[in-house]
Amino acid sequence: MSSTSVLVLALSDAHEAKRVAAGITIMGHAVRLIIMTPNLPDPVEAAVQYRNLKLAGITPETTVPELADRMVPVDGAGLAAAIAEAT
């Protein structure tokens, strides 16, 4: 079975997007998560989510400048490339 490349974009609910991204990896898909909202869950809940993402092999990315110190920053060109690469 070939692996599918899935892109999860968190447009408004970063909490749910993180859960979805981690869950999709169960099927063996390569998953990329890009957070596009500054609205993040409380720090305790976020720590659990980031642990789950790490276990799933997902490094969260962001288009939000205020989050660039906690996640890998992605500019407009990088976002366009991520969308084009998802299959």
Secondary structure, 3 states (H helix, E strand, C coil): CCCCEEEEEECCCHHHHHHHHHHHHHHCCEEEEEECCCCCCCHHHHHHHHHHHHHHCCCCEECCHHHCCCCEECCHHHHHHHHHHCC
